[in-house]
Amino acid sequence: MFILYALAIGIAAGLLLRGRLEGLASLEFRWAPVLLAALLVQIILFSGPVSERIGPAGPPLYVLSTGIALGAILRNWRTRGIPLVALGAGSNLLAIVANGGFMPVSAAALGGHANAAAGYSNSRLLTQPALAPLTDIFAMPAGMPFANVFSVGDVLIGLGVVVVIVAAMRAPVAPTVAAPEAESA
C-alpha cells in the first residue's frame, strides 16, 4: 500500500505548488485497463482464499501480471514521471524473476511486520536473495496505516507517481473559447 502514500503526497505537493485538482482530469494514460487488470490479478492472487489454493501457479502468474503492468506503464513513457515508475517496476520485476517469482524480504525489514501469509505471498524471507539491493529491504514504521515492507523499486514508483500527479496538477489550462451567441432575428 506504499502507493497510497505516494498518491496523497503527490496531491498535497501539487496543491502546495499551486496546482489544481482539475489538472488530474486531463491526465491521459494509455492502456489503463490493461494496467488495472494486471493489478487486479495481483490483488486476487494474494487474497486469502486464492493464495491458499494457487500452489505452483502463483509465481508465474505474479511474474506475468507484473510484466504486463510494466508493459502498460511503458506505453506512457512520455508522461512526466512515468520513466521513474517504469524504472521502479522494472527493478521489482528483475528482483522477482531472479528469485523464482517471489520478492524477497530481509529479516530486518520484516521485523515489525511478522504477518506471514498462510498461502502464496509476493514476499518470501530469503537469507541470500539474488539482487538483494533490489528486494524489500526497507520497512515502514509498524504503527503507520498500511505499514509494510518495500524496495528501492517501490520508492522509485512512488516518486514517479508524485511527479506524474504534480505535473498534471500544474499543467497549464487550455483556454476555453466561448461559443458565439446566436443572432436574434
DAZILIN-V203896 format. One record per run of one state. SS is the DSSP state (a for helix, b for strand, c for the rest). FROM is the first residue (numbers start at 1). LEN is the number of residues. Records with the same first field share a line. If there is no record, write none. Layout:
SS = FROM-LEN / FROM-LEN
This chain:
c = 1-1 / 17-4 / 27-5 / 46-2 / 52-5 / 75-7 / 99-4 / 106-1 / 111-12 / 126-6 / 135-1 / 137-1 / 140-9 / 151-1 / 171-15
a = 2-15 / 21-6 / 32-14 / 48-4 / 57-18 / 82-17 / 107-4 / 132-3 / 152-19
b = 103-3 / 123-3 / 136-1 / 138-2 / 149-2
